[in-house]
Amino acid sequence: MSTLIQGGTVVAGSTVVENGALVLRDGRIADVLTRWDPASGFDGEVVDAAGCVVMPGLINCHTHGVTPGPLFPSGAPRLPEAAWMGNLDRHLLAGTTTVLNLCGFAGMDEVREADRRHAVHVRGATTHLPEALRAAYGADGRGLRERQRRLDVEWMLGEGAVAIGELGGGQTLGGGGQDLVYIPAAVEQRTGVRVRMDQARRMKEAVLGRFIDVSAYDVESLNGVANEAGLSGRIGTSELRKLIEDCVLPSFAPAIEGIREGVRAAARLGVPAIVHSASATARVMRELMAETRQGQPQVIAAHANHPSHTPAEALELAVLGRDHGWHAEASVFDLLYRQHTVTTREHWDLLLREPDLVSVLATDYGRDGDHDELIAAVHDVFTRGHRPLAGAVAMATSAVADLIPGIAPNSGSLHAGRVADVVVCDADDFRDVRYVFVDGVCVVREGNLTEEAHR
């Protein structure tokens, strides 16, 4: 089967070809051409890409909820099939052709099932470490089964996992996962009142501060938020404080130790580690940065633009990481359009303005998987002038493939002989994805999934 994509702006590595052409044949890129003469004819499908950008399929190194395995570092219950398949659909419709599942307690059989059943290439990571497992049970653990307790990172890597991560997370480290899910659920169970995410966060910070420290307790702030949330007369201040501590603290110390375990295992085993970056992990990250020698182990600071940092803290930590050979991932979260959970782009712009500070772009999960699209992040980085077109595209394609060996072998760039994972999107708004090809097969046509998207 052969396909000609012609007339678009082709991003081929560092080269941008205006009115270029791409030939796909037998699952590979057969040729990249500076022009195509229509008079020469073509034996196969011809896609008119006029007014479009043609780029490699995007590679997302930070996703959750894309397999039938346990969710998040907390080992939360697995999603129904329609939900995790739906998450993969959304990735594919937005031009992402490879995802790395960072729900690190999923087994490789669950990763392979998702990979087999969906056109998106699904890759796996692992957090099968004693302290990470203890942290999961401290926060939740309802999605874990006996076999999760028996697995270890060495076995998972031998089965095909490509990284250790995500080490820590908002569910186990008193972050957004607690604010969104666990604290509101605990308050509702006790009082019958469902507090909002922002109210849960402010109550948590009144009790434990931004750095999860019992000495940060501020009774006046806690009373103020409790009154605003309608909790007056339903629960006393001391009981509310204990309720929040009981949600957050059981998983916190083991999660911090799990980060140490994971980074040191990555150094021993020669694989990348992906660490949850947030105000609560800044101290342990600095500690581990000091242990890093000449970029070994290879560590990615996930969502270095996390809003629990102040912008200045995020910049300082990212610069320190770069100086010690760490790599920063900037997450789009939902900060560009949806803004359910992250309502500021200040951290994003500050880090991306710095040359060579952010290595790769990703999405994380957002509220119920409703994050902004990775391709929207690429478009924003380009149109805001943070990177030229080829550089912006590389942050979600070739740079990811280079940083995490095994995530997308022979993919991530449009060169002859490479895997034919290709996206055609509107040049004025990359979110308008017209066509997606995976292994040379059209899986999105005119913005809709084809039958080949599900296997």
Secondary structure as UniProt FT lines:
FT   STRAND          2..12
FT   TURN            13..14
FT   STRAND          15..25
FT   TURN            26..27
FT   STRAND          28..33
FT   HELIX           38..40
FT   STRAND          45..48
FT   TURN            50..51
FT   STRAND          52..56
FT   STRAND          58..63
FT   TURN            72..75
FT   HELIX           81..93
FT   TURN            94..95
FT   STRAND          96..101
FT   TURN            104..105
FT   HELIX           108..117
FT   STRAND          121..126
FT   HELIX           130..139
FT   TURN            142..143
FT   HELIX           146..150
FT   HELIX           153..158
FT   TURN            159..160
FT   STRAND          163..167
FT   TURN            170..174
FT   HELIX           176..177
FT   HELIX           178..182
FT   HELIX           183..191
FT   HELIX           197..208
FT   TURN            209..212
FT   HELIX           214..216
FT   HELIX           219..228
FT   TURN            229..230
FT   TURN            232..234
FT   HELIX           237..269
FT   STRAND          273..276
FT   HELIX           279..281
FT   HELIX           282..291
FT   TURN            294..295
FT   STRAND          299..302
FT   TURN            303..305
FT   TURN            307..308
FT   HELIX           311..323
FT   TURN            324..325
FT   STRAND          327..331
FT   TURN            333..338
FT   HELIX           346..353
FT   TURN            355..357
FT   STRAND          358..362
FT   HELIX           367..369
FT   HELIX           374..383
FT   TURN            384..385
FT   HELIX           389..394
FT   TURN            395..397
FT   HELIX           398..403
FT   TURN            405..406
FT   TURN            409..410
FT   TURN            416..417
FT   STRAND          422..426
FT   TURN            430..431
FT   STRAND          433..438
FT   TURN            439..440
FT   STRAND          441..445
FT   TURN            446..447
FT   STRAND          448..449
FT   HELIX           451..453
//
